[in-house]
C-alpha cells in the first residue's frame, strides 16, 4: 500500500500548479487521505465517466447533424 503524505501532496501541488488534471487527481488523493489504493479506482471511474459524457455529447451532436442534413 502506498500512502502520499500531506507534505508530498503539497509539494506536488506546487510542482503541478499549471496542470488542472493533476490538481484534480491530487484532490482525489487528498480525499482518500493519501491512500493511492483508494484513490486510483476513483480516478479511473471519474475519467471513464467524463469520457462517457463526451462520447454521449458527440453522438448527440452527430445525430442532430445527420437529421439536419437529411432535411436539406
C-alpha positions as CSV (number, residue, x, y, z in Angstrom):
1,X,0.0,0.0,0.0
2,X,1.4,3.4,-1.0
3,X,0.5,6.4,1.1
4,X,1.2,10.0,-0.1
5,X,1.7,12.3,2.9
6,X,0.1,15.8,3.1
7,X,3.5,17.3,2.7
8,X,4.1,15.3,-0.5
9,X,0.7,16.4,-1.9
10,X,1.5,20.0,-1.1
11,X,4.9,19.6,-2.9
12,X,3.2,18.0,-5.9
13,X,0.6,20.8,-6.0
14,X,3.4,23.4,-6.2
15,X,5.2,21.5,-9.0
16,X,2.0,20.8,-11.0
17,X,0.2,24.1,-10.4
18,X,-0.2,24.6,-14.2
19,X,-1.8,21.2,-14.8
20,X,-5.6,21.3,-13.8
21,X,-6.0,17.5,-14.3
22,X,-3.1,16.8,-12.0
23,X,-4.6,19.1,-9.4
24,X,-7.9,17.2,-9.6
25,X,-6.1,13.9,-9.1
26,X,-4.2,15.4,-6.1
27,X,-7.6,16.5,-4.7
28,X,-8.8,12.9,-5.0
29,X,-5.7,11.5,-3.4
30,X,-6.2,14.0,-0.6
31,X,-9.8,13.0,-0.2
32,X,-8.6,9.4,0.3
33,X,-6.2,10.6,3.0
34,X,-3.2,9.8,0.8
35,X,-4.1,6.2,0.2
36,X,-3.4,5.5,-3.5
37,X,-5.1,2.1,-3.4
38,X,-8.3,4.0,-2.7
39,X,-7.7,7.0,-4.9
40,X,-6.8,5.2,-8.2
41,X,-10.2,3.4,-8.6
42,X,-12.0,6.7,-8.0
43,X,-9.8,8.5,-10.6
44,X,-10.4,5.8,-13.1
45,X,-14.2,5.9,-12.5
46,X,-14.2,9.7,-12.8
47,X,-12.1,9.7,-16.0
48,X,-14.3,6.9,-17.5
49,X,-17.5,8.9,-16.6
50,X,-16.0,12.0,-18.2
51,X,-15.2,10.1,-21.4
52,X,-18.7,8.7,-21.5
53,X,-20.2,12.2,-21.2
54,X,-18.1,13.5,-24.0
55,X,-18.9,10.5,-26.2
56,X,-22.5,10.9,-25.5
57,X,-22.3,14.6,-26.3
58,X,-20.5,13.9,-29.6
59,X,-23.1,11.2,-30.6
60,X,-25.9,13.6,-29.8
61,X,-24.4,16.3,-32.0
62,X,-23.7,13.9,-34.8
63,X,-27.2,12.6,-34.8
64,X,-28.6,16.1,-34.9
65,X,-26.3,17.0,-37.7
66,X,-27.4,13.9,-39.7
67,X,-31.1,14.9,-39.1
68,X,-30.3,18.4,-40.2
69,X,-28.5,17.3,-43.4
70,X,-31.4,14.9,-44.3
71,X,-33.8,17.9,-44.2
72,X,-31.8,19.9,-46.7
